[in-house]
Amino acid sequence: MSDVAEAGDSITLLLEHDIDIARGNLIVADGAVPEPVTEFVATVTQVAEKPLRTGQRLLLKYGTSTTRVIVGTIDHLLDIDTLTEQAGASALQLNDIGLVNFRTAEPLAVDPYQPRGAVGALLIIDPADGATIAVGMVGDRRKAINALHHSRMMP
């Protein structure tokens, strides 16, 4: 038996106290629990023909949680050709990438998406037919990537 696990390994975790946890629940270091929120921003890619519009009431799947969500403002769209941000959008069309504010019916302990991380990814689902409307990552991915790039360049 080894005390080390690698990606893809199945493990059993023995906890000191009886805690009701299940597959998909988040286990974090003591003091590192993300504060549950009902409003957050996400970088979203539109994957359906049906547009994602401000004010829409949809479902949000985050980890093993599914909750009702209202699409808030769309801060900007990313112009793929120029890599510039375009403000003033009220909807995302197929293949658009935008920074979107969401308001959930129930508090969620969301964590910003990290490359190779297990948290931060989400789905936006049409409650009428269960189709995925959009996919996303918690936080402003472009700013996070730029900050990471600049921190690597600093001495």
ABEGO torsion letter per residue (X at the ends): XBABBBBGBBBBBBBABBBBBBBGBBBBBBGABBBBBABBBBBBBBABABBBBBGBBBBBBBEABBBBBBBBBBABBBBAAAGBBBBGBABBBBGBBBBBBBBBABBBBBBBBBBGBABGBBBBBBAAAGBBABBBBBEBAAAAAAAAAAAAABX
